[in-house]
Amino acid sequence: MQDTTNPTPEFPSDNNSSEVAAQAEINKKLRESESQFRTLVEQAPVAMCVFRGSTFIIEVANKKLLELIDRTKEQVINLPVFSALPETVEQGYEELLSNVYNSGIPFIANESPLKLIRSGKEESIFVNFIYTPLFDAQQKIDGVFCVATEVTEQVVARKKIEESEKKFQGAIAAVEGIMWTNNAAGEMYGEQPGWASLTGQTYEEYKGFGWAKSVHPYDAAPTVNAWNDAVKNKKIFEFEHRLLTAEKGWRLFSVKAVPSFDEEGNIQQWIGVHTDITEKKAAVEKLSYRTALLEAHNQASVDGILLVDAKGKIISYNQRFIEIWNMPRHITEANDDEAALSFAMTQLVDPQQFIDKVKYLYQHPTETSLDELEFKDGKIVERNGYPVIGEDGSYYAWSWTFRDITVQKNYQKAIVENEKLLEEKVNQRTKQLEEKNIELQRMNKELEAFAYVSSHDLQEPLRKIQTFASRIMDTEEQLSAKAKDYFDRMRNSASRMQALIQDLLAFSR
């Protein structure tokens, strides 16, 4: 039987000693490898770090990473990454790390947006980074290795280039004319589909300075001279000339070409545009003609004319407007609407009437206005307003006319006063006539009485004288011739007297 109370100690065999030594050597190499790895990470020119465990404890963080996240080692080492960088929690990086840790599949991202608190402020940057799993001796995942590079400047520069390209493409799309390019020497080269379509020229026809053959003979030499001057002095070329087009014949074009420079200031190429302005030029000339006529009419008008936009800002006025409102030169030259309005109010007897009417009309823009303004100097001005209506039915301005009607008003006032004076004179004369009529009626009655007396009382004795004289002459035969002559004379005198009385009666009637 074996005694177990005090067993004999067992010593490692030679084989066990070899295994321990080998394990120690392996551990030593692992420590050396890890030390080399840490040294490599610390000296790496890019940001690197090691996250350990499922909570992603920051075990290693090199100088570049600390500069990237604007933290010190004390603020991050041995802390969970999302405690050290809480601003990244809601940006999706925790889910990405968990996926790599659980799946063992690396994750690569380029130009990933990242918000970090740096220098006390939140900054938006872009990074390229790699998450790759780390394995222990048993090939189990026990962490994640991260390599990151900030590419904010590159991304911003690229975005600016893309934005510039979009703007350039948008500008090209917005250009109404035909685009073309010339080389640094000002010669047209390469395929120019726009120019070929516009002019019908082939490449052999337009290359070099062949394009000038499509320019009107009167415009060709001036165009080429101006073009050569722009090329020589590296300045923007702007010109107008007539061009023979393939579809519409001779047309007027506006030409603009801009030089494109390289970094050393040398011209790389010229980018030009031909824009058909035939109709536009005609419209502008027509508008200019009409504007000149309108301006001449405004200046020659006896009325003051004022044009005001929908916001109440003065657009234009004529000289007569200045004269009617007695506007001082310093106000008109300053073109100060507020000063002009303030001065105008000082000229009116009732400025509030003017303001209220203007406010009402601007609230009811489809109405017209006709009223009168009374000035403190006694002037009466007729104000007439018309809304300027656009094609869409909306109004965008008011046209006001001011006419000095002081003379007409005074004339009308004088007429009214004269009419009153004439009426008074007529009434006075009528009263006089009525009095005369009464007197005439009295005189007529007296005349009637006189006529009665004349026709009866005066004629009766004459009739008797005539009657008795006739009887005596007819009955008395012993009358002497002389007596008969007397009686005959007496009867003739009575007849003349009777005729005189009858004529007097006729005259009185």
DRENKOLLUM-927225 format. One line per 5 residues: number of its first residue (from 1); their letters; for each residue x, y, z of C-alpha. Coordinates in steps of 0.2 Angstrom, whole numbers, plus 5000, padded with zeros to 4 digits. Each point is the difference from the previous one (the first is absolute). Layout:
REM residues N
NUM = A = X/Y/Z; ... $
This chain:
REM residues 509
1 = MQDTT = 5000/5000/5000; 5006/5017/4995; 5002/5012/5014; 4990/5016/4996; 5002/5009/5016 $
6 = NPTPE = 5016/5008/4994; 5002/4998/4981; 5016/5003/4992; 5000/5017/4990; 5000/4999/4981 $
11 = FPSDN = 5012/5010/4990; 4997/5005/4982; 5007/4989/4987; 5012/5006/4987; 4985/5001/4988 $
16 = NSSEV = 4990/5011/5011; 5015/5012/5002; 5002/5001/4981; 4981/5005/4999; 5001/5013/5013 $
21 = AAQAE = 5016/5008/4991; 4991/4999/4984; 4985/5009/5007; 5010/5013/5008; 5009/5003/4983 $
26 = INKKL = 4983/5002/4991; 4994/5012/5013; 5016/5010/4999; 4998/5001/4981; 4982/5004/5002 $
31 = RESES = 5005/5014/5011; 5013/5006/4988; 4988/4999/4986; 4987/5010/5010; 5013/5012/5004 $
36 = QFRTL = 5005/5002/4982; 4982/5001/4995; 4997/5014/5013; 5015/5009/4994; 4995/4998/4982 $
41 = VEQAP = 4982/5007/5004; 5008/5015/5010; 5011/5005/4986; 4988/4997/4986; 4996/5015/4989 $
46 = VAMCV = 4982/4997/5001; 4987/4999/5014; 5000/4983/5008; 4992/4992/5016; 4995/4984/5008 $
51 = FRGST = 4983/4996/5008; 5000/4985/5012; 4985/4990/5005; 4981/5002/4996; 5000/5017/5008 $
56 = FIIEV = 5014/5006/4989; 5013/5006/5013; 5013/5011/4992; 5016/4991/5003; 5011/5009/4988 $
61 = ANKKL = 4998/5017/4992; 5015/5008/4990; 5004/5018/4999; 4991/5002/4983; 4984/4993/5007 $
66 = LELID = 5001/5012/5015; 5003/5015/4989; 4985/4994/4989; 4988/4999/5015; 5008/5015/5009 $
71 = RTKEQ = 5002/4989/5016; 5015/4996/5012; 5005/4982/5004; 4993/5002/5018; 4983/5005/4993 $
76 = VINLP = 4998/4984/4989; 5012/4986/5005; 4991/4985/5010; 4983/5008/4997; 4986/4994/4988 $
81 = VFSAL = 5001/5009/4984; 4983/5006/5001; 5003/5007/5017; 5015/5009/4995; 4991/5006/4984 $
86 = PETVE = 4982/5002/5004; 4996/5011/4985; 5003/4984/4989; 4986/4990/5008; 4986/5006/4989 $
91 = QGYEE = 5010/4999/4984; 4999/4982/4997; 5018/4995/5005; 4995/4989/5015; 4990/4989/4988 $
96 = LLSNV = 5014/4999/4988; 5013/4995/5013; 4988/4987/5007; 4997/4992/4983; 5019/4998/4998 $
101 = YNSGI = 5002/4993/5017; 4986/4988/4999; 5003/4994/4981; 5019/5001/4999; 4997/5009/4983 $
106 = PFIAN = 5011/5016/4997; 4991/5016/4996; 5007/5013/4988; 4992/5018/4998; 5006/5014/4989 $
111 = ESPLK = 4996/5019/5003; 4988/4995/5015; 4993/5016/5008; 5005/5001/5018; 4995/5013/5013 $
116 = LIRSG = 5013/5004/5014; 5002/5012/5014; 5016/5009/4997; 5007/5015/5008; 4983/5001/5010 $
121 = KEESI = 4990/5001/4984; 4991/4987/4989; 5008/4997/4984; 4995/4990/4985; 5014/4991/4991 $
126 = FVNFI = 5002/4985/4988; 5011/4985/5003; 5006/4984/4991; 5000/4986/5013; 5002/4981/5002 $
131 = YTPLF = 4993/4989/5014; 5009/4983/5000; 4997/4987/5014; 5015/4995/5012; 5002/4981/5005 $
136 = DAQQK = 5007/4993/5015; 5011/4984/5001; 4985/4989/4999; 4994/5009/4984; 4986/5008/5009 $
141 = IDGVF = 4995/5019/4997; 5005/5010/5015; 5001/5017/4992; 4999/5012/4985; 5015/5009/4992 $
146 = CVATE = 4996/5017/4992; 5010/5010/4987; 4993/5017/4995; 5005/5014/4989; 4992/5017/5000 $
151 = VTEQV = 4996/5005/4982; 4989/5016/5003; 5011/5011/4989; 4999/4988/4986; 4981/4998/5002 $
156 = VARKK = 4997/5018/5001; 5011/5004/4985; 4992/4986/4990; 4982/5006/5005; 5005/5018/4994 $
161 = IEESE = 5006/4993/4984; 4984/4990/4998; 4990/5016/5005; 5010/5010/4987; 4997/4987/4987 $
166 = KKFQG = 4981/5000/5004; 5000/5019/4998; 5010/4999/4984; 4988/4987/4993; 4986/5011/5006 $
171 = AIAAV = 5007/5015/4992; 5002/4990/4984; 4982/4994/5001; 4994/5018/5003; 5010/5008/4985 $
176 = EGIMW = 4988/5004/4987; 5013/5001/4986; 5013/4988/4992; 5016/4996/5010; 5017/4997/4991 $
181 = TNNAA = 5018/4999/5005; 5016/5007/4993; 5018/4995/5004; 5012/5012/5009; 5004/5008/4984 $
186 = GEMYG = 4982/5004/4996; 4998/4987/4987; 4985/4989/4999; 5004/4982/5001; 4992/4983/5003 $
191 = EQPGW = 4982/4995/4998; 4988/5015/5003; 4983/4993/4997; 4991/5016/5006; 5010/5011/4988 $
196 = ASLTG = 4998/4987/4985; 4981/4999/5004; 4998/5019/5000; 5011/5004/4985; 4999/4984/4990 $
201 = QTYEE = 5019/5001/4999; 5010/4984/5000; 5016/4998/5011; 5011/5003/4985; 4991/5016/4997 $
206 = YKGFG = 4999/5007/5017; 5017/4994/5007; 5013/5014/5004; 4993/5016/4995; 4988/4993/4987 $
211 = WAKSV = 4985/5004/5011; 5002/5018/4995; 4994/4995/4983; 4982/4999/5007; 5001/5018/5007 $
216 = HPYDA = 4993/5014/4990; 5013/5007/4988; 4997/5017/5008; 5003/4993/5018; 5013/4987/4996 $
221 = APTVN = 5016/5011/5001; 4994/5010/5016; 4996/4983/5008; 5017/4992/4996; 5009/5016/5006 $
226 = AWNDA = 4991/5001/5016; 5002/4981/5003; 5019/5001/4997; 5001/5014/5012; 4991/4990/5014 $
231 = VKNKK = 5011/4985/4997; 5016/5011/5001; 4995/5009/5016; 4991/4984/5008; 4984/5010/5003 $
236 = IFEFE = 4982/4995/4998; 4993/5002/4982; 4983/5008/4997; 4994/5005/4983; 4984/5001/4989 $
241 = HRLLT = 5000/4995/4982; 4989/4992/4986; 5002/4982/4997; 4994/4989/4985; 4990/4986/5008 $
246 = AEKGW = 4995/4984/4992; 4981/5002/5003; 4996/5018/5002; 5013/5009/4989; 5008/5016/5007 $
251 = RLFSV = 4997/5002/5018; 5007/5012/5013; 5010/4992/5014; 5008/5005/5017; 5017/4992/5002 $
256 = KAVPS = 5009/4997/5017; 5015/4990/5003; 5010/4997/5016; 5017/4993/5002; 5004/4985/5011 $
261 = FDEEG = 5017/5001/5009; 5011/4987/5007; 5009/5002/5017; 5014/5010/4992; 4988/5012/4992 $
266 = NIQQW = 5002/4994/4983; 4984/4998/4989; 4995/4982/4997; 4985/5004/4989; 4986/5012/4996 $
271 = IGVHT = 4982/4997/5004; 4988/5010/4990; 4981/5002/4997; 4991/5006/4985; 4982/5007/5005 $
276 = DITEK = 4987/5005/4987; 4994/5017/5005; 4991/5005/4983; 4983/5001/5008; 5007/5006/5016 $
281 = KAAVE = 5009/5014/4992; 4985/5005/4990; 4989/5000/5015; 5013/5010/5010; 5001/5013/4985 $
286 = KLSYR = 4981/5000/5000; 4999/5002/5018; 5013/5014/5000; 4990/5009/4986; 4984/4999/5010 $
291 = TALLE = 5009/5005/5016; 5007/5015/4991; 4983/5005/4994; 4992/4998/5017; 5014/5010/5008 $
296 = AHNQA = 4998/5014/4987; 4981/4999/5003; 5002/5001/5019; 5012/5015/4999; 4989/5009/4987 $
301 = SVDGI = 4984/4997/5010; 4992/5014/5009; 4996/4988/5014; 5011/4994/5014; 5003/4981/4998 $
306 = LLVDA = 5006/4989/5014; 5002/4981/4999; 5001/4990/5016; 5003/4982/5002; 4988/4988/5011 $
311 = KGKII = 5011/5003/5015; 4999/5019/4999; 5017/5003/4993; 5001/5014/4987; 5005/4993/4983 $
316 = SYNQR = 5000/5016/4990; 4993/5018/4998; 5001/5014/4987; 5005/5018/5002; 4982/5006/5001 $
321 = FIEIW = 4997/4990/5015; 5015/5009/5009; 4993/5017/4994; 4982/4996/5007; 5006/4994/5017 $
326 = NMPRH = 5014/5014/5001; 5012/4986/5004; 5017/5007/5005; 5015/4994/4989; 5010/4992/5015 $
331 = ITEAN = 4985/4988/5003; 4998/4995/4982; 5018/4997/4997; 5002/4990/5016; 4986/4988/4994 $
336 = DDEAA = 4994/4998/5018; 4982/4994/5000; 4997/5004/5018; 5007/5017/4999; 4989/5004/4984 $
341 = LSFAM = 4984/4994/5009; 5004/5010/5016; 5003/5016/4989; 4984/4996/4990; 4989/4999/5016 $
346 = TQLVD = 5006/5018/5005; 4993/5006/4984; 4982/4994/5003; 4986/5008/5010; 4994/4983/5005 $
351 = PQQFI = 5014/4987/4999; 4990/4986/5009; 4988/5000/4985; 5014/4997/4988; 5007/4986/5011 $
356 = DKVKY = 4983/4991/5004; 4996/5000/4981; 5017/4992/4995; 4998/4987/5014; 4982/4996/4994 $
361 = LYQHP = 5006/4998/4982; 5014/4989/5004; 4988/4989/5010; 4988/5000/4985; 5012/5000/4985 $
366 = TETSL = 4987/4997/4986; 4991/5016/5004; 5004/5017/4992; 5001/5017/5008; 4995/5018/4996 $
371 = DELEF = 5000/5013/5013; 5007/5018/5003; 5014/5005/5012; 5001/5018/5007; 5017/5007/5003 $
376 = KDGKI = 5004/5013/5013; 5005/5013/4987; 4982/4999/4993; 5004/4988/4986; 4987/4987/4995 $
381 = VERNG = 5007/4984/4993; 4990/4986/4992; 5007/4983/5005; 4996/4985/4989; 5006/4982/5003 $
386 = YPVIG = 5000/4985/4990; 5007/4983/5005; 5012/4991/4988; 4994/4983/4998; 5011/4985/4994 $
391 = EDGSY = 4995/4986/4988; 4996/4989/5014; 4988/5012/5007; 5011/5006/5015; 5005/5018/5002 $
396 = YAWSW = 5018/5005/5002; 4999/5019/4999; 4989/5016/5001; 5001/5014/4987; 4995/5017/5007 $
401 = TFRDI = 4996/5016/4991; 4999/5017/5008; 4993/5014/4990; 5000/5018/5006; 4982/5006/4998 $
406 = TVQKN = 5001/5016/5010; 4996/5011/4985; 4985/4990/4996; 4994/5000/5017; 5002/5018/5002 $
411 = YQKAI = 4991/5003/4983; 4986/4989/5006; 4999/5009/5016; 5000/5016/4991; 4986/4994/4989 $
416 = VENEK = 4990/4995/5015; 5003/5017/5008; 4995/5009/4984; 4984/4989/4999; 4996/5005/5017 $
421 = LLEEK = 5003/5018/4996; 4990/4999/4984; 4986/4992/5009; 5000/5014/5013; 4999/5013/4986 $
426 = VNQRT = 4987/4990/4991; 4989/5000/5016; 5004/5018/5003; 4995/5004/4982; 4984/4989/5001 $
431 = KQLEE = 4995/5009/5016; 5002/5017/4991; 4990/4993/4985; 4987/4995/5012; 4999/5017/5007 $
436 = KNIEL = 5000/5008/4982; 4986/4988/4995; 4990/5006/5015; 5004/5018/4995; 4996/4996/4982 $
441 = QRMNK = 4983/4992/5005; 4996/5016/5010; 5005/5010/4984; 4990/4989/4989; 4985/5003/5011 $
446 = ELEAF = 5003/5018/4999; 5002/4999/4981; 4984/4990/4999; 4991/5013/5010; 5007/5013/4989 $
451 = AYVSS = 4995/4990/4984; 4982/4999/5008; 5000/5018/5002; 5007/5003/4983; 4988/4989/4992 $
456 = HDLQE = 4984/5006/5009; 5002/5016/5009; 5011/5009/4986; 4991/4993/4985; 4982/5003/5006 $
461 = PLRKI = 5001/5020/4999; 5008/4998/4983; 4986/4989/4994; 4987/5013/5006; 5010/5014/4992 $
466 = QTFAS = 5000/4990/4983; 4982/4995/5002; 4993/5018/5004; 5011/5008/4987; 4994/4988/4986 $
471 = RIMDT = 4982/5003/5006; 5002/5019/4999; 5008/4999/4983; 4986/4988/4994; 4985/5009/5007 $
476 = EEQLS = 5004/5018/5000; 4998/5007/4982; 5003/5018/5005; 5018/4998/5005; 5012/5010/4991 $
481 = AKAKD = 5014/4993/4990; 5012/5006/5013; 4990/4992/5014; 5000/4984/4991; 5018/5001/4998 $
486 = YFDRM = 5003/5003/5018; 4989/4985/5004; 5009/4989/4988; 5016/5005/5007; 4994/4996/5017 $
491 = RNSAS = 4994/4983/4995; 5017/4996/4992; 5009/5005/5015; 4989/4989/5011; 5004/4985/4987 $
496 = RMQAL = 5018/5004/5002; 4999/5000/5018; 4990/4983/5000; 5014/4993/4989; 5013/5006/5012 $
501 = IQDLL = 4991/4992/5015; 4998/4983/4990; 5019/5001/4996; 5004/5003/5018; 4989/4985/5005 $
506 = AFSR = 5009/4989/4988; 5017/5006/5006; 4995/4996/5018; 4995/4983/4995 $
